[in-house]
Amino acid sequence: MDMLIWIGAALTLAGVAGLGWSAVLALRARRAQLPDSDLRARLQRAVTLNLVALFLSVFGLMAVVMGIFLG
């Protein structure tokens, strides 16, 4: 079960890194002074990345908890 904990921790860290990267992308898009339609497109990509990273970190935390309970 130790392997499940380590895999879950790696998934969680990857998810947190993705959350940080989506924040950086959103800040860059807002600072770029783009037209409204281009800004919306870039922010939509950042929101999509944000949701994927959030789900990845949630699944990683679930794996860690399952590894602890089963171990």
Gaussian input, Z-matrix of N, CA and C with variables (Angstrom, degrees):
# hf/3-21g

backbone

0 1
 N
 C     1     B1
 C     2     B2     1     A1
 N     3     B3     2     A2     1     D1
 C     4     B4     3     A3     2     D2
 C     5     B5     4     A4     3     D3
 N     6     B6     5     A5     4     D4
 C     7     B7     6     A6     5     D5
 C     8     B8     7     A7     6     D6
 N     9     B9     8     A8     7     D7
 C    10    B10     9     A9     8     D8
 C    11    B11    10    A10     9     D9
 N    12    B12    11    A11    10    D10
 C    13    B13    12    A12    11    D11
 C    14    B14    13    A13    12    D12
 N    15    B15    14    A14    13    D13
 C    16    B16    15    A15    14    D14
 C    17    B17    16    A16    15    D15
 N    18    B18    17    A17    16    D16
 C    19    B19    18    A18    17    D17
 C    20    B20    19    A19    18    D18
 N    21    B21    20    A20    19    D19
 C    22    B22    21    A21    20    D20
 C    23    B23    22    A22    21    D21
 N    24    B24    23    A23    22    D22
 C    25    B25    24    A24    23    D23
 C    26    B26    25    A25    24    D24
 N    27    B27    26    A26    25    D25
 C    28    B28    27    A27    26    D26
 C    29    B29    28    A28    27    D27
 N    30    B30    29    A29    28    D28
 C    31    B31    30    A30    29    D29
 C    32    B32    31    A31    30    D30
 N    33    B33    32    A32    31    D31
 C    34    B34    33    A33    32    D32
 C    35    B35    34    A34    33    D33
 N    36    B36    35    A35    34    D34
 C    37    B37    36    A36    35    D35
 C    38    B38    37    A37    36    D36
 N    39    B39    38    A38    37    D37
 C    40    B40    39    A39    38    D38
 C    41    B41    40    A40    39    D39
 N    42    B42    41    A41    40    D40
 C    43    B43    42    A42    41    D41
 C    44    B44    43    A43    42    D42
 N    45    B45    44    A44    43    D43
 C    46    B46    45    A45    44    D44
 C    47    B47    46    A46    45    D45
 N    48    B48    47    A47    46    D46
 C    49    B49    48    A48    47    D47
 C    50    B50    49    A49    48    D48
 N    51    B51    50    A50    49    D49
 C    52    B52    51    A51    50    D50
 C    53    B53    52    A52    51    D51
 N    54    B54    53    A53    52    D52
 C    55    B55    54    A54    53    D53
 C    56    B56    55    A55    54    D54
 N    57    B57    56    A56    55    D55
 C    58    B58    57    A57    56    D56
 C    59    B59    58    A58    57    D57
 N    60    B60    59    A59    58    D58
 C    61    B61    60    A60    59    D59
 C    62    B62    61    A61    60    D60
 N    63    B63    62    A62    61    D61
 C    64    B64    63    A63    62    D62
 C    65    B65    64    A64    63    D63
 N    66    B66    65    A65    64    D64
 C    67    B67    66    A66    65    D65
 C    68    B68    67    A67    66    D66
 N    69    B69    68    A68    67    D67
 C    70    B70    69    A69    68    D68
 C    71    B71    70    A70    69    D69
 N    72    B72    71    A71    70    D70
 C    73    B73    72    A72    71    D71
 C    74    B74    73    A73    72    D72
 N    75    B75    74    A74    73    D73
 C    76    B76    75    A75    74    D74
 C    77    B77    76    A76    75    D75
 N    78    B78    77    A77    76    D76
 C    79    B79    78    A78    77    D77
 C    80    B80    79    A79    78    D78
 N    81    B81    80    A80    79    D79
 C    82    B82    81    A81    80    D80
 C    83    B83    82    A82    81    D81
 N    84    B84    83    A83    82    D82
 C    85    B85    84    A84    83    D83
 C    86    B86    85    A85    84    D84
 N    87    B87    86    A86    85    D85
 C    88    B88    87    A87    86    D86
 C    89    B89    88    A88    87    D87
 N    90    B90    89    A89    88    D88
 C    91    B91    90    A90    89    D89
 C    92    B92    91    A91    90    D90
 N    93    B93    92    A92    91    D91
 C    94    B94    93    A93    92    D92
 C    95    B95    94    A94    93    D93
 N    96    B96    95    A95    94    D94
 C    97    B97    96    A96    95    D95
 C    98    B98    97    A97    96    D96
 N    99    B99    98    A98    97    D97
 C   100   B100    99    A99    98    D98
 C   101   B101   100   A100    99    D99
 N   102   B102   101   A101   100   D100
 C   103   B103   102   A102   101   D101
 C   104   B104   103   A103   102   D102
 N   105   B105   104   A104   103   D103
 C   106   B106   105   A105   104   D104
 C   107   B107   106   A106   105   D105
 N   108   B108   107   A107   106   D106
 C   109   B109   108   A108   107   D107
 C   110   B110   109   A109   108   D108
 N   111   B111   110   A110   109   D109
 C   112   B112   111   A111   110   D110
 C   113   B113   112   A112   111   D111
 N   114   B114   113   A113   112   D112
 C   115   B115   114   A114   113   D113
 C   116   B116   115   A115   114   D114
 N   117   B117   116   A116   115   D115
 C   118   B118   117   A117   116   D116
 C   119   B119   118   A118   117   D117
 N   120   B120   119   A119   118   D118
 C   121   B121   120   A120   119   D119
 C   122   B122   121   A121   120   D120
 N   123   B123   122   A122   121   D121
 C   124   B124   123   A123   122   D122
 C   125   B125   124   A124   123   D123
 N   126   B126   125   A125   124   D124
 C   127   B127   126   A126   125   D125
 C   128   B128   127   A127   126   D126
 N   129   B129   128   A128   127   D127
 C   130   B130   129   A129   128   D128
 C   131   B131   130   A130   129   D129
 N   132   B132   131   A131   130   D130
 C   133   B133   132   A132   131   D131
 C   134   B134   133   A133   132   D132
 N   135   B135   134   A134   133   D133
 C   136   B136   135   A135   134   D134
 C   137   B137   136   A136   135   D135
 N   138   B138   137   A137   136   D136
 C   139   B139   138   A138   137   D137
 C   140   B140   139   A139   138   D138
 N   141   B141   140   A140   139   D139
 C   142   B142   141   A141   140   D140
 C   143   B143   142   A142   141   D141
 N   144   B144   143   A143   142   D142
 C   145   B145   144   A144   143   D143
 C   146   B146   145   A145   144   D144
 N   147   B147   146   A146   145   D145
 C   148   B148   147   A147   146   D146
 C   149   B149   148   A148   147   D147
 N   150   B150   149   A149   148   D148
 C   151   B151   150   A150   149   D149
 C   152   B152   151   A151   150   D150
 N   153   B153   152   A152   151   D151
 C   154   B154   153   A153   152   D152
 C   155   B155   154   A154   153   D153
 N   156   B156   155   A155   154   D154
 C   157   B157   156   A156   155   D155
 C   158   B158   157   A157   156   D156
 N   159   B159   158   A158   157   D157
 C   160   B160   159   A159   158   D158
 C   161   B161   160   A160   159   D159
 N   162   B162   161   A161   160   D160
 C   163   B163   162   A162   161   D161
 C   164   B164   163   A163   162   D162
 N   165   B165   164   A164   163   D163
 C   166   B166   165   A165   164   D164
 C   167   B167   166   A166   165   D165
 N   168   B168   167   A167   166   D166
 C   169   B169   168   A168   167   D167
 C   170   B170   169   A169   168   D168
 N   171   B171   170   A170   169   D169
 C   172   B172   171   A171   170   D170
 C   173   B173   172   A172   171   D171
 N   174   B174   173   A173   172   D172
 C   175   B175   174   A174   173   D173
 C   176   B176   175   A175   174   D174
 N   177   B177   176   A176   175   D175
 C   178   B178   177   A177   176   D176
 C   179   B179   178   A178   177   D177
 N   180   B180   179   A179   178   D178
 C   181   B181   180   A180   179   D179
 C   182   B182   181   A181   180   D180
 N   183   B183   182   A182   181   D181
 C   184   B184   183   A183   182   D182
 C   185   B185   184   A184   183   D183
 N   186   B186   185   A185   184   D184
 C   187   B187   186   A186   185   D185
 C   188   B188   187   A187   186   D186
 N   189   B189   188   A188   187   D187
 C   190   B190   189   A189   188   D188
 C   191   B191   190   A190   189   D189
 N   192   B192   191   A191   190   D190
 C   193   B193   192   A192   191   D191
 C   194   B194   193   A193   192   D192
 N   195   B195   194   A194   193   D193
 C   196   B196   195   A195   194   D194
 C   197   B197   196   A196   195   D195
 N   198   B198   197   A197   196   D196
 C   199   B199   198   A198   197   D197
 C   200   B200   199   A199   198   D198
 N   201   B201   200   A200   199   D199
 C   202   B202   201   A201   200   D200
 C   203   B203   202   A202   201   D201
 N   204   B204   203   A203   202   D202
 C   205   B205   204   A204   203   D203
 C   206   B206   205   A205   204   D204
 N   207   B207   206   A206   205   D205
 C   208   B208   207   A207   206   D206
 C   209   B209   208   A208   207   D207
 N   210   B210   209   A209   208   D208
 C   211   B211   210   A210   209   D209
 C   212   B212   211   A211   210   D210

   B1=1.4455
   B2=1.5296
   B3=1.3316
   B4=1.4600
   B5=1.5231
   B6=1.3443
   B7=1.4551
   B8=1.5241
   B9=1.3246
   B10=1.4604
   B11=1.5284
   B12=1.3147
   B13=1.4662
   B14=1.5257
   B15=1.3328
   B16=1.4687
   B17=1.5250
   B18=1.3173
   B19=1.4740
   B20=1.5288
   B21=1.3253
   B22=1.4603
   B23=1.5223
   B24=1.3321
   B25=1.4685
   B26=1.5258
   B27=1.3284
   B28=1.4672
   B29=1.5300
   B30=1.3385
   B31=1.4671
   B32=1.5288
   B33=1.3244
   B34=1.4586
   B35=1.5233
   B36=1.3289
   B37=1.4656
   B38=1.5280
   B39=1.3340
   B40=1.4635
   B41=1.5316
   B42=1.3219
   B43=1.4590
   B44=1.5184
   B45=1.3279
   B46=1.4663
   B47=1.5299
   B48=1.3279
   B49=1.4675
   B50=1.5293
   B51=1.3227
   B52=1.4599
   B53=1.5165
   B54=1.3267
   B55=1.4707
   B56=1.5252
   B57=1.3072
   B58=1.4684
   B59=1.5165
   B60=1.3293
   B61=1.4626
   B62=1.5296
   B63=1.3261
   B64=1.4602
   B65=1.5271
   B66=1.3256
   B67=1.4635
   B68=1.5228
   B69=1.3291
   B70=1.4713
   B71=1.5230
   B72=1.3242
   B73=1.4685
   B74=1.5232
   B75=1.3253
   B76=1.4615
   B77=1.5324
   B78=1.3158
   B79=1.4645
   B80=1.5202
   B81=1.3216
   B82=1.4691
   B83=1.5262
   B84=1.3172
   B85=1.4617
   B86=1.5246
   B87=1.3207
   B88=1.4700
   B89=1.5220
   B90=1.3213
   B91=1.4681
   B92=1.5258
   B93=1.3264
   B94=1.4594
   B95=1.5255
   B96=1.3325
   B97=1.4676
   B98=1.5336
   B99=1.3170
   B100=1.4627
   B101=1.5225
   B102=1.3231
   B103=1.4722
   B104=1.5288
   B105=1.3039
   B106=1.4640
   B107=1.5287
   B108=1.3185
   B109=1.4709
   B110=1.5295
   B111=1.3269
   B112=1.4692
   B113=1.5241
   B114=1.3148
   B115=1.4635
   B116=1.5291
   B117=1.3187
   B118=1.4703
   B119=1.5286
   B120=1.3299
   B121=1.4685
   B122=1.5255
   B123=1.3240
   B124=1.4713
   B125=1.5215
   B126=1.3171
   B127=1.4612
   B128=1.5234
   B129=1.3304
   B130=1.4623
   B131=1.5252
   B132=1.3429
   B133=1.4665
   B134=1.5193
   B135=1.3183
   B136=1.4668
   B137=1.5240
   B138=1.3210
   B139=1.4676
   B140=1.5281
   B141=1.3188
   B142=1.4604
   B143=1.5229
   B144=1.3186
   B145=1.4664
   B146=1.5222
   B147=1.3190
   B148=1.4538
   B149=1.5343
   B150=1.3168
   B151=1.4637
   B152=1.5243
   B153=1.3265
   B154=1.4690
   B155=1.5253
   B156=1.3178
   B157=1.4576
   B158=1.5226
   B159=1.3101
   B160=1.4637
   B161=1.5254
   B162=1.3265
   B163=1.4599
   B164=1.5259
   B165=1.3314
   B166=1.4619
   B167=1.5235
   B168=1.3096
   B169=1.4610
   B170=1.5261
   B171=1.3167
   B172=1.4651
   B173=1.5287
   B174=1.3292
   B175=1.4662
   B176=1.5259
   B177=1.3256
   B178=1.4601
   B179=1.5157
   B180=1.3157
   B181=1.4636
   B182=1.5234
   B183=1.3320
   B184=1.4638
   B185=1.5323
   B186=1.3203
   B187=1.4635
   B188=1.5221
   B189=1.3215
   B190=1.4631
   B191=1.5265
   B192=1.3015
   B193=1.4694
   B194=1.5286
   B195=1.3328
   B196=1.4676
   B197=1.5272
   B198=1.3232
   B199=1.4513
   B200=1.5173
   B201=1.3141
   B202=1.4686
   B203=1.5209
   B204=1.3265
   B205=1.4765
   B206=1.5130
   B207=1.3268
   B208=1.4651
   B209=1.5303
   B210=1.3247
   B211=1.4696
   B212=1.4291
   A1=111.84
   A2=116.04
   A3=118.32
   A4=111.49
   A5=115.76
   A6=119.48
   A7=111.17
   A8=116.92
   A9=120.81
   A10=110.93
   A11=116.24
   A12=120.34
   A13=110.63
   A14=116.74
   A15=119.99
   A16=112.10
   A17=116.37
   A18=119.28
   A19=109.96
   A20=116.65
   A21=120.11
   A22=112.36
   A23=115.96
   A24=119.19
   A25=110.72
   A26=116.98
   A27=120.19
   A28=110.57
   A29=116.79
   A30=119.61
   A31=111.13
   A32=116.16
   A33=120.03
   A34=111.09
   A35=116.53
   A36=119.55
   A37=111.54
   A38=116.94
   A39=119.82
   A40=110.53
   A41=116.79
   A42=120.22
   A43=112.66
   A44=116.05
   A45=119.76
   A46=110.13
   A47=116.57
   A48=119.59
   A49=110.59
   A50=116.73
   A51=120.39
   A52=112.41
   A53=116.72
   A54=119.78
   A55=110.83
   A56=115.55
   A57=119.29
   A58=111.86
   A59=116.18
   A60=119.96
   A61=111.23
   A62=117.34
   A63=118.92
   A64=111.14
   A65=117.08
   A66=119.97
   A67=110.65
   A68=116.79
   A69=120.49
   A70=110.35
   A71=117.20
   A72=120.19
   A73=111.73
   A74=116.68
   A75=119.88
   A76=110.85
   A77=117.13
   A78=119.81
   A79=111.48
   A80=117.02
   A81=119.85
   A82=111.36
   A83=116.48
   A84=119.97
   A85=110.87
   A86=116.56
   A87=118.72
   A88=111.57
   A89=117.11
   A90=120.41
   A91=113.14
   A92=118.46
   A93=121.90
   A94=113.12
   A95=118.00
   A96=121.90
   A97=111.28
   A98=115.54
   A99=121.66
   A100=110.73
   A101=116.51
   A102=119.29
   A103=110.03
   A104=115.41
   A105=120.80
   A106=112.85
   A107=117.69
   A108=120.00
   A109=111.66
   A110=117.16
   A111=119.75
   A112=110.91
   A113=116.84
   A114=120.82
   A115=110.56
   A116=116.64
   A117=120.23
   A118=111.18
   A119=117.09
   A120=120.60
   A121=110.73
   A122=116.89
   A123=119.85
   A124=111.61
   A125=116.72
   A126=118.95
   A127=111.31
   A128=117.80
   A129=120.51
   A130=110.25
   A131=117.22
   A132=120.16
   A133=110.81
   A134=116.91
   A135=120.21
   A136=111.13
   A137=117.07
   A138=120.85
   A139=110.18
   A140=117.17
   A141=120.59
   A142=110.72
   A143=116.67
   A144=120.55
   A145=110.64
   A146=117.01
   A147=121.73
   A148=110.83
   A149=117.37
   A150=120.74
   A151=111.94
   A152=117.27
   A153=120.82
   A154=109.91
   A155=117.22
   A156=121.07
   A157=111.32
   A158=116.86
   A159=120.52
   A160=110.85
   A161=117.05
   A162=120.39
   A163=111.18
   A164=117.12
   A165=120.72
   A166=110.77
   A167=116.80
   A168=119.33
   A169=111.58
   A170=117.71
   A171=120.39
   A172=110.44
   A173=117.43
   A174=119.86
   A175=110.98
   A176=116.56
   A177=119.33
   A178=112.12
   A179=116.64
   A180=119.65
   A181=111.70
   A182=116.79
   A183=119.12
   A184=110.44
   A185=117.23
   A186=120.33
   A187=110.88
   A188=117.56
   A189=120.61
   A190=110.20
   A191=117.39
   A192=120.65
   A193=110.74
   A194=117.26
   A195=119.40
   A196=110.98
   A197=116.96
   A198=119.71
   A199=112.56
   A200=116.46
   A201=120.31
   A202=110.17
   A203=116.77
   A204=119.48
   A205=112.56
   A206=116.83
   A207=120.17
   A208=112.34
   A209=116.41
   A210=120.50
   A211=113.84
   D1=-15.08
   D2=177.18
   D3=-61.67
   D4=-34.30
   D5=179.85
   D6=-64.88
   D7=-38.12
   D8=178.27
   D9=-63.71
   D10=-38.09
   D11=178.42
   D12=-65.60
   D13=-44.14
   D14=-178.70
   D15=-68.78
   D16=-38.89
   D17=176.75
   D18=-65.02
   D19=-42.17
   D20=177.65
   D21=-63.39
   D22=-38.94
   D23=178.26
   D24=-65.61
   D25=-39.14
   D26=178.67
   D27=-65.95
   D28=-41.78
   D29=177.50
   D30=-63.20
   D31=-40.33
   D32=179.48
   D33=-63.91
   D34=-44.09
   D35=179.08
   D36=-65.06
   D37=-38.28
   D38=176.58
   D39=-64.30
   D40=-38.91
   D41=177.89
   D42=-65.52
   D43=-40.88
   D44=178.75
   D45=-66.53
   D46=-38.66
   D47=176.33
   D48=-63.55
   D49=-39.55
   D50=176.94
   D51=-64.52
   D52=-36.97
   D53=176.49
   D54=-63.76
   D55=-41.84
   D56=177.54
   D57=-64.47
   D58=-41.87
   D59=-179.74
   D60=-65.71
   D61=-37.74
   D62=178.18
   D63=-65.99
   D64=-33.86
   D65=175.90
   D66=-66.38
   D67=-40.80
   D68=177.58
   D69=-62.92
   D70=-43.53
   D71=179.00
   D72=-62.02
   D73=-40.22
   D74=179.49
   D75=-66.62
   D76=-41.39
   D77=178.59
   D78=-65.34
   D79=-41.00
   D80=177.60
   D81=-63.24
   D82=-39.63
   D83=-179.60
   D84=-65.87
   D85=-39.39
   D86=-178.76
   D87=-71.24
   D88=-32.94
   D89=179.83
   D90=-78.39
   D91=-14.29
   D92=-174.38
   D93=-75.56
   D94=-9.08
   D95=179.74
   D96=53.96
   D97=50.39
   D98=-179.13
   D99=-87.77
   D100=161.06
   D101=171.94
   D102=-61.81
   D103=160.84
   D104=-172.97
   D105=-57.58
   D106=-43.42
   D107=-177.43
   D108=-66.58
   D109=-40.19
   D110=178.29
   D111=-68.78
   D112=-38.52
   D113=178.06
   D114=-63.05
   D115=-42.97
   D116=178.39
   D117=-61.70
   D118=-41.02
   D119=-179.62
   D120=-64.10
   D121=-44.37
   D122=179.52
   D123=-66.77
   D124=-41.33
   D125=179.10
   D126=-68.13
   D127=-31.84
   D128=176.73
   D129=-64.12
   D130=-40.53
   D131=176.42
   D132=-64.45
   D133=-38.70
   D134=179.01
   D135=-66.61
   D136=-37.98
   D137=178.27
   D138=-66.98
   D139=-40.13
   D140=177.78
   D141=-62.04
   D142=-46.28
   D143=177.03
   D144=-61.72
   D145=-38.21
   D146=179.32
   D147=-61.35
   D148=-45.61
   D149=-179.87
   D150=-66.00
   D151=-41.64
   D152=178.54
   D153=-62.84
   D154=-44.06
   D155=179.59
   D156=-65.43
   D157=-37.59
   D158=178.54
   D159=-64.37
   D160=-45.79
   D161=178.63
   D162=-64.56
   D163=-37.71
   D164=178.20
   D165=-62.51
   D166=-44.03
   D167=179.72
   D168=-69.11
   D169=-33.96
   D170=177.00
   D171=-66.09
   D172=-44.65
   D173=178.02
   D174=-64.27
   D175=-36.12
   D176=176.77
   D177=-64.53
   D178=-42.91
   D179=178.03
   D180=-66.42
   D181=-35.83
   D182=176.20
   D183=-64.28
   D184=-39.13
   D185=178.36
   D186=-65.31
   D187=-39.73
   D188=177.55
   D189=-62.63
   D190=-46.21
   D191=-179.43
   D192=-64.00
   D193=-42.15
   D194=178.10
   D195=-64.43
   D196=-39.08
   D197=177.48
   D198=-63.62
   D199=-37.08
   D200=178.20
   D201=-69.65
   D202=-44.84
   D203=-179.71
   D204=-65.27
   D205=-39.14
   D206=-176.93
   D207=-81.89
   D208=-18.95
   D209=-176.59
   D210=-83.67

